[in-house]
Amino acid sequence: MNLTSLLKNAVCKGWTRFTRRWFLACLVLANAAIGVPAIGMECNGKSDALGVGRVIAVDPIEHSRVGTMQYPETLPLADHEIVITFDDGPSPRYTGRILVILAAECVKATFFMVGEMAKTFPAEARRVKAEGHTVGTHSFQHPFTFGRMSELQAGAEIDRGIDAVAAALGSPDEVAPFFRVPGFLTSNATEAALASRKLMTWSADFPADDWKGISSAEIVKRAISRIEAKGRGILVLHDIHEQTVEALPNILSELKQRGYKIVQVVPASATVAKTQTTPEEWRLPHQHAQEAEQDSGQKALVPSAAQIDQSKVPASKASESQATVKKMAAPSLSGIGAGKLALGKGSGGRPRRFVSNRFGRRRHRQHGCLICARCRTAICSDRPNHQGRNP
């Protein structure tokens, strides 16, 4: 290739990157100014697609914690507006199928990726971003110990996750400054680490309990009933479960039939203007908040950082404290066993050897699967699905 060709390629790549950012900036500005839907009426030949109602740009510093499952504020959404989020991926077995379902309705979501998963499956991570979704992070190892980490420990785990996802996507600019604490088990030390990094901490407004091994029909039922109770907010799902893949088309269909609109969230920046909001928009209306508290299906809300902060717990009490935290945050985790595989022993009853995987899972040498070290379940592209235990 001669010098002229090299220069041409460099200019084209630079121009493509510039025009993509310029287009997003114009899209958000136009949406904020005149309320034009982010997606046109026509979607894949469907005039009635759910689409994206609008895109909002938020300042992570001004509103650093959202999600009424833990915090007073949520995203500045209007009635019947929903933000869809996915945790724990990317996964080669499930993430791609979820992307196809979302694309069929021209819906955009926010994916909170685990660093180790993005490092292991970078092609899936890049596909999520390439299809226009927002990418945040969910730590590197997905530990359940943020509630008792020091600020230094929490910061290191947060940074490793961000670095791994950025490496998978090809640039730190591709990663939104949005973070979700694994299991929602936060602490004052963890909150301080997040604030010092100018990250926006996302809890949620309603879970669908898709990590509890329930059926896809029950996932749809719980998601819709909780959305109806609050009227607007952040839905948390997981792109590592078969039931989630099966439930998602029905969730989107129900949302469309009930008149809900999907909102995509992006970070405000030098090129993307912040969406103008009022303080009241960041809080749920009083009536919906009361109804949500009375929703019997969502009584087990996670505690606040102050309630579960264990960063100062003595080492001798660590195991006892950790058990208490898990019981407070997810009392129905016990009894999840559907889809488990009898793994861990080789021929002749001898234990198989595993290679450590910092996600809290292990890579099996023979099959190349990720094995959950907690529930001994495999996450593979050619094996039964993982019925994981955590948000």
CORHURA-V227631 format. One record per backbone hydrogen bond with DSSP energy under -1.0 kcal/mol. CO is the residue of the C=O (numbers start at 1). NH is the residue of the N-H. E is the energy in kcal/mol with one decimal. If there is no record, write none. Layout:
<<CO,NH,E> <CO,NH,E>>
//
This chain:
<<2,6,-2.0> <3,7,-2.4> <4,8,-2.2> <5,9,-2.6> <6,10,-2.3> <7,11,-2.4> <8,12,-2.5> <9,13,-2.5> <10,14,-2.3> <11,15,-2.7> <12,16,-2.5> <13,17,-2.2> <14,18,-2.2> <15,19,-2.9> <16,20,-2.0> <17,21,-1.6> <18,22,-2.7> <19,23,-2.6> <20,24,-1.9> <21,25,-2.4> <22,26,-2.4> <23,27,-2.5> <24,28,-2.4> <25,29,-2.4> <26,30,-2.7> <27,31,-2.2> <28,32,-2.7> <29,33,-2.1> <30,34,-2.6> <31,35,-1.8> <43,46,-2.4> <46,43,-1.9> <52,39,-1.4> <54,264,-2.0> <56,266,-2.5> <57,275,-2.6> <58,268,-3.0> <59,63,-1.9> <64,201,-3.6> <66,203,-3.5> <67,70,-1.9> <67,71,-3.1> <73,67,-1.7> <75,77,-2.2> <78,81,-1.2> <80,261,-2.7> <81,233,-1.8> <82,263,-2.6> <83,235,-2.8> <84,110,-2.2> <85,237,-2.1> <86,112,-3.5> <87,239,-1.4> <89,114,-2.3> <91,95,-1.8> <94,98,-2.2> <95,99,-2.4> <96,100,-1.8> <97,101,-1.9> <98,102,-2.5> <99,103,-2.6> <100,104,-1.8> <102,107,-2.7> <103,106,-1.0> <105,51,-3.0> <109,134,-2.1> <110,86,-2.3> <111,136,-2.7> <112,88,-1.1> <113,138,-2.3> <114,118,-2.4> <115,119,-2.5> <116,120,-1.9> <117,121,-2.7> <121,125,-1.6> <122,126,-2.7> <123,127,-1.9> <124,128,-1.8> <125,129,-1.7> <126,130,-2.8> <127,131,-1.7> <128,133,-1.6> <129,132,-1.9> <134,111,-3.0> <135,176,-3.0> <136,113,-2.0> <137,180,-1.8> <139,115,-3.1> <140,116,-1.8> <145,148,-1.8> <147,310,-5.0> <150,154,-2.7> <151,155,-2.4> <152,156,-2.0> <153,157,-2.1> <154,158,-2.5> <155,159,-2.7> <156,160,-2.2> <157,161,-1.7> <158,162,-2.2> <159,163,-2.9> <160,164,-2.2> <161,165,-2.2> <162,166,-2.7> <163,167,-2.3> <164,168,-2.0> <165,169,-2.2> <166,170,-1.6> <171,174,-1.4> <172,175,-1.5> <176,178,-1.9> <177,200,-3.1> <178,137,-2.4> <179,202,-3.3> <181,184,-2.4> <182,185,-1.6> <184,186,-1.7> <187,191,-2.7> <188,192,-2.1> <189,193,-2.1> <190,194,-2.3> <191,195,-2.5> <192,196,-2.3> <194,199,-2.3> <195,198,-1.6> <200,179,-2.9> <201,66,-2.5> <204,69,-2.5> <206,236,-1.7> <209,212,-1.6> <215,219,-2.0> <216,220,-2.2> <217,221,-2.3> <218,222,-2.7> <219,223,-2.6> <220,224,-2.6> <221,225,-2.3> <222,226,-1.9> <223,227,-2.2> <224,228,-2.7> <225,229,-1.5> <226,230,-1.5> <227,231,-3.2> <231,80,-2.7> <233,83,-2.4> <234,205,-2.2> <234,206,-1.8> <235,85,-2.2> <236,208,-1.0> <237,87,-1.8> <241,245,-1.5> <242,246,-2.2> <243,247,-2.1> <244,248,-2.2> <247,251,-2.1> <248,252,-2.6> <249,253,-2.2> <250,254,-2.6> <251,255,-2.4> <252,256,-2.2> <253,257,-2.5> <254,258,-1.9> <255,260,-2.9> <256,259,-1.2> <261,82,-2.8> <262,53,-2.7> <262,54,-1.0> <264,56,-2.6> <266,58,-2.2> <272,269,-2.5> <278,281,-1.0> <279,282,-1.1> <280,283,-1.6> <282,74,-2.7> <285,289,-2.2> <286,290,-2.1> <287,291,-2.1> <288,292,-2.5> <289,293,-1.8> <290,294,-1.2> <292,295,-1.0> <295,298,-1.9> <299,301,-2.2> <304,308,-1.6> <305,309,-1.0> <310,313,-1.8> <314,317,-1.6> <315,318,-1.4> <317,321,-3.0> <318,322,-2.8> <319,323,-1.9> <320,324,-1.8> <321,325,-2.6> <322,326,-2.4> <323,327,-2.0> <324,328,-2.3> <325,329,-2.7> <326,330,-2.6> <330,333,-1.5> <337,340,-1.6> <341,343,-1.8> <344,352,-1.5> <346,349,-1.3> <347,350,-1.0> <350,346,-4.2> <355,363,-1.8> <357,360,-1.5> <360,373,-1.8> <362,371,-4.1> <363,355,-1.8> <364,368,-2.4> <369,364,-2.4> <370,379,-3.2> <371,362,-2.6> <372,376,-1.9> <377,372,-3.5> <379,370,-2.1>>
//
